[in-house]
Amino acid sequence: MAVKERVGLVVSDKMDKTVVVAVENRAPHPKYGKIMVRTKRYKAHDEENKCHVGDRVRIRETRPLSRTKRWIVSDILNSASQV
């Protein structure tokens, strides 16, 4: 079985060792054909607290780490500039 991976944007890093990643899914409407954008938010484990808001990250599915956390940050693709 293949490991599920998603690419998304970090929208919250306020928790300790946890980030919230928003993943966009673009799909046509089944009847009308217009492209719809659906956003799903995943809580992902970030062991070293490296991720910050605005970073583009890759997350992968793992065993349950808490009640709502089932994903782990595998790598940071684009880092947001720190101002």
Steps between C-alpha positions, in 0.01 A plus 500: 500500500636842403561768760261795463675833448359852466652840427354803673551833669562544873218718637573467874812421704380608844496150651810326631638246249182528290410702192171537312543442126233611249490277191311624192320252277379619159235287331223561247141513623335168410206662321606848391871446433621817671831452683435510874769559760457301818733557796564244770704570812727234647685509831856379444783416738804732479758364742753788491244783459670597171183587307351849506187659355526531122737206446412250227552152647457134407319287757457123511256277682617316811360321802272702731716733711213664689123529477512712183859463374567228241752676272868589528699770319744321271672806351471876449478585129490882512576701810314825564729800540546604861438872536 
